[in-house]
């Protein structure tokens, strides 16, 4: 990783897993790291761990609950007041295969957290990003995007809910958003890179969250055993998004993942995505849908402006 001295990075979901490992690595390289966290106690524990690794400025906590757009807007305003510019927004946080639940604004939890929350955060932070010389927006997707499609007729699963299909929808949404953001930034002549990454199969708490919430002890034990036997570490899983966030050869619209068999483990490389993820019409429709649902809007054809608020 190149020296990150002088760069400011916001990592969402920084209290554990890929987010914490990314924050530690960025702080070790000299970056000023902002830890976007929902749980205050876990956030403070993460702050101490990252501070112990920091070669530059001490990390700071930004209270952020991606399942509540009020929190998203408040976090963006806090960041905009606190820093001169934002070099990297790492849209890392996420939930996976959880029982049916709703965000504060009534969105299906996976779509609302993994995609809509990050869409709104990116829009709200657009002015802060544009004050950087060459900002990057790095969004974490998943191999599960390969089974995902956007249910434009029912994106929030008002009808029969399928937790894995909902997860796949949220992860293909991450890629559609990334690629559309890149196209719009290029069309506007902006020095902004939008890229995506996935961790392969990395051992994090993400696998346990769904079984814990549903009370499925057998699945919880099964996922724990699979993590021990087959998964790579969360530190290795963080490498693709760290590559996308820091390496000088990264281009807008690229997607990174592990280079091992089936993209499950290994060091970062450029990887492919499905035709669905590259569907420009679907990306445009998702962008417009996301603006309507979140009430956040930015127009990259004329440059970014502070978005409207209110649903």
BELFEN-V32824 format. One record per helix or strand of 3 or more residues. SS is the DSSP state (2 for helix, 1 for strand). FROM is the first residue (numbers start at 1). TO is the last residue. If there is no record, write none. Layout:
SS;FROM;TO, SS;FROM;TO
This chain:
1;8;12, 2;17;28, 1;32;37, 2;40;53, 1;60;63, 2;69;82, 1;88;91, 2;109;124, 2;126;130, 1;135;140, 2;143;147, 2;163;187, 1;192;197, 2;206;214, 2;217;230, 2;234;237, 2;239;246, 1;255;258, 2;261;263, 1;268;270, 2;280;294
